[in-house]
């Protein structure tokens, strides 16, 4: 995007974030926006396509957009959580903590449940203007497997996850994104493991040097997004963070009217 297009994108994004439009509202027509914002229709459609890809707008018919409505599914009410009567450590190190929790599900006799505490992690998918994503080909000795991964790592104490995301990209690949955007926070093994994973997406990056984290670095390559389904089918995408980030990007690319990742 050029400076003018970027300014229009930021203007519309700010309007949506401010609550100027309610969930479900019809968005102004392309003709209205072209006249109001002083931008060409082709450039405007690039902006709208990016907003659709980010989930800020929805396509409703040809050249018609709406603000996404609130989810139709509501959380059930009146259900009781498990009661936690206590916990004790079995093993504790700088990398992992293993505990036994004394728990009582509703209507079930209480019992002890293993809980594993791992680190808070940030992972980043960096995209370029050729629909490619920055990835590393690495060997993981636990599954004894080679595969493609996105850069990421542990969130240090006192560090914001977004700072971790930027730092890890630079350390592991030698490329520096201008900024990162948070996509989702999730737990990879919610039944037993506590390890919050933060997923970020960045658009564009500048090569600032070689990887400095030699233990974590691997072969660096810009992988076409068109190759991702095939790599997934071959089992060459390793780690839940890599899969979650790439599936998010591919899902957005599949929305009506979207031809690019952003």
ABEGO torsion letter per residue (X at the ends): XBAAAAAAAAAAAAAAAAGABBBGBBBBBAAAAAAAAGBBAAAAAAAAAAAAAAGABBBBEBGBBBBBBBBABBBBBGBBBBBBAEBBBABBBAABBBBBBBBBBBGBBBBBBBBBBBBBBBBBBBBBAAGBBBBBBBBBAAAGBBBBBBBEBBBBBGBBAAAAAAAAAAAAAGBBBABBBBABBBBABAAABBBBBBBBBBBEBBBAEBBABAAABBBBBBBBAAAAAAAAAAGABBEAAAAAAAAAAAAAAABBGBABAX
